[in-house]
Amino acid sequence: MKHTTHHHTLSHTHHCSEVWYRFIQNGIKFNLNSVYL
């Protein structure tokens, strides 16, 4: 039971970091586009 909860927390953290990574990537692309415009 404890192991399952720990695994769920890890997967949830990985999902959040993945979302943030994509969000930051999109933000960088947006900044570059505005600079070139």
C-alpha positions as CSV (number, residue, x, y, z in Angstrom):
1,M,0.0,0.0,0.0
2,K,2.8,2.4,0.9
3,H,4.7,1.5,-2.2
4,T,1.7,2.1,-4.4
5,T,1.1,5.5,-2.9
6,H,4.8,6.5,-3.3
7,H,4.7,5.3,-7.0
8,H,1.5,7.4,-7.6
9,T,3.2,10.5,-6.1
10,L,6.3,10.0,-8.4
11,S,4.1,9.6,-11.5
12,H,2.1,12.7,-10.5
13,T,5.3,14.8,-10.0
14,H,6.6,13.6,-13.3
15,H,3.4,14.6,-15.0
16,C,3.5,18.1,-13.5
17,S,7.2,18.6,-14.5
18,E,6.3,17.4,-18.0
19,V,3.5,20.0,-18.2
20,W,5.8,22.7,-16.9
21,Y,8.5,21.7,-19.3
22,R,6.1,22.1,-22.3
23,F,4.8,25.3,-20.9
24,I,8.3,26.8,-20.6
25,Q,9.2,25.6,-24.1
26,N,6.1,27.3,-25.5
27,G,7.0,30.4,-23.6
28,I,10.5,30.4,-25.0
29,K,9.2,30.0,-28.6
30,F,6.7,32.8,-28.0
31,N,9.5,35.1,-26.7
32,L,11.7,34.3,-29.7
33,N,8.8,34.9,-32.1
34,S,8.0,38.3,-30.6
35,V,11.7,39.2,-30.7
36,Y,12.0,38.4,-34.4
37,L,8.8,40.2,-35.1
